[in-house]
Amino acid sequence: MPRQFIRRATLLIVLAALANGASAQKTLKPQAAQAPWPSKAVKLLVGFPGGSSPDLMARTLAEPLSKALGQPVIVENHPGAGGNIAANLVAKSTDNHTLGIMINGNLTIAKLLNPKSPFDPAKDLAPISLIGTAPLVLTAPASSTMPSAREFFVAARDGGDKWNYGTPGNGTVGHIGMELLKTKTNIAPVHVPYPGNPQVITAMIGGQIQMSLLPPGLAMPQVRAGKLRAIGVTSAGRSPLVPEVPSLSEGGVNNFQLEIWNAVAGPSTLPKPIVARLSSLFSEVARSPEIRQKLFNQGWQVAGTSAEGLANRIKLDTDLLGGVITMRGIKTE
């Protein structure tokens, strides 16, 4: 065989080997590392005005969460529609840096109340952590002279639809809870929705409404200042948050237990590793002694659950609140 042919064949073999090696290296080249998260400020949306319970909780959590994440945590208020305006903004967000502090109703019954709701909590929101729970306090103006819950309900029955009750919006737990209380006590006050509970308190102090179910953290400072009166709490027995206030069951209201809660959620598109990290961080922050005490002072018993724990609570409350919605024909627009 001619040497020229042998040299040419050898060269072709060497070139083929080099090509195969380059191809193999290209195949084995590791994928580019994902960008670290968070890569910018994290937004924490609140669906109620400044000074409301969700707003106070968000601002309490923001600073320690910012330290843990190494990025600013910015609280933004988008009040209206019982918190659903902010919940919808969270559900529709796509930047992986938008979360929300939400109440029961935002994560459970939004679609049941309004089939035209632009978001479905079951499909569009990712549970992250249940932060705090509390009973509600049935509150009246300080001018109410009835010495007990029983006598208060007698007066409310006599008042009929001339009495009003206030809530932070249609479909909120305060609204649904009052409708349930009406069925158990045969009272008939008319619902008056407000943008948030601070406005409800102002209206009650001014005598425009005669009662409301309020978070203890907002009700009790006004009660202790002599501006409002606490009739009873919606827990089965007395609550450690307000031990001086009797339960409504002590006042003869049977089988009436109701809690409000605040939780953290993100859009359903939020990657699972981020959800897991946030769930752990929020739980750790909320359960720390300093933050736990601050939240207790605001009227919350800290839960600080996992994402799964919040998902379980969502299911339970969807069944409870959904039953009242069906029974009372409650709808929102």
Disulfide bonds with the S-S distance in Angstrom:
none
